[in-house]
Amino acid sequence: MPELAGPFGHMMLTVFTRPLCAMCAVMAKWLRDLKISYREVDVTAVPEARRILRALTRGELSVPTAVLQDGRVLVEPSRKALLEALRQRPR
């Protein structure tokens, strides 16, 4: 997974997405605007990703879902929630 750099220090971020998901595109834009690298996992293209996402979201296929290096999971986060999570030090 790529590391986050810049104002958020160094950490890894994975974002589960699917095509035609408007909020996924919005989150991708937020991350690009902040120059934050992340690993995108398309749950429609990677069969194992659906199982992992369901485990992370209590059985749902909610996207976008962001997983931080320390294991914190953000399901359909707002921009504010995403920024706050990125600013916190990994546990």
C-alpha positions in Angstrom: 0.0 0.0 0.0 1.3 3.5 -0.7 2.1 5.8 2.2 0.5 9.1 3.0 2.9 11.9 3.2 2.7 15.7 3.7 0.7 17.3 6.4 -0.6 13.9 7.6 2.8 12.3 8.2 3.4 8.8 6.9 0.6 6.2 7.0 -1.1 3.8 4.6 -4.6 4.2 3.3 -6.8 1.8 1.4 -10.2 2.9 -0.1 -12.8 0.4 -1.2 -14.8 1.7 -4.1 -17.0 0.6 -7.0 -17.6 2.1 -10.5 -20.2 4.8 -10.9 -20.2 5.5 -7.1 -20.5 9.3 -6.8 -19.2 9.5 -3.3 -16.2 7.3 -4.3 -15.3 9.9 -6.9 -15.7 12.7 -4.4 -13.4 11.0 -1.9 -10.8 10.4 -4.7 -10.9 14.1 -5.5 -10.5 15.0 -1.8 -7.4 12.7 -1.6 -6.0 14.0 -4.9 -6.5 17.6 -3.8 -4.7 16.9 -0.5 -1.9 15.0 -2.4 -2.6 11.9 -0.4 -1.6 8.6 -2.0 -3.9 5.7 -1.4 -4.6 2.2 -2.6 -8.0 1.8 -4.4 -9.8 -1.5 -4.3 -12.7 -1.9 -6.7 -15.1 -4.4 -5.0 -16.6 -5.3 -8.4 -13.3 -6.3 -9.9 -11.7 -8.1 -6.9 -13.9 -10.9 -5.6 -12.0 -11.3 -2.3 -12.5 -7.5 -1.7 -16.2 -8.0 -1.2 -15.6 -10.5 1.6 -13.1 -8.2 3.3 -15.4 -5.2 2.9 -18.4 -7.1 4.4 -16.2 -8.0 7.4 -15.2 -4.4 7.9 -18.7 -3.0 7.5 -20.8 -5.6 9.5 -22.1 -7.3 6.4 -22.7 -4.3 4.1 -21.0 -3.4 0.9 -20.8 0.2 1.8 -18.5 2.4 -0.4 -16.5 4.4 -0.1 -14.9 2.7 2.9 -11.5 3.9 4.0 -9.1 1.7 6.1 -6.2 3.4 7.8 -2.9 1.7 8.6 -3.8 1.3 12.3 -7.0 -0.5 11.4 -9.5 2.3 11.8 -12.4 2.0 9.4 -14.4 4.9 8.0 -17.6 3.9 6.2 -18.8 6.6 3.8 -17.0 9.3 5.8 -17.6 13.0 5.4 -14.7 15.2 4.3 -14.4 16.4 7.9 -14.3 12.9 9.4 -11.8 11.8 6.8 -9.5 14.7 7.6 -9.8 14.3 11.3 -8.9 10.6 11.0 -5.9 11.4 8.8 -4.7 14.0 11.3 -4.8 11.6 14.3 -1.7 9.7 15.1 -1.9 6.0 14.3 -2.7 3.9 17.4 
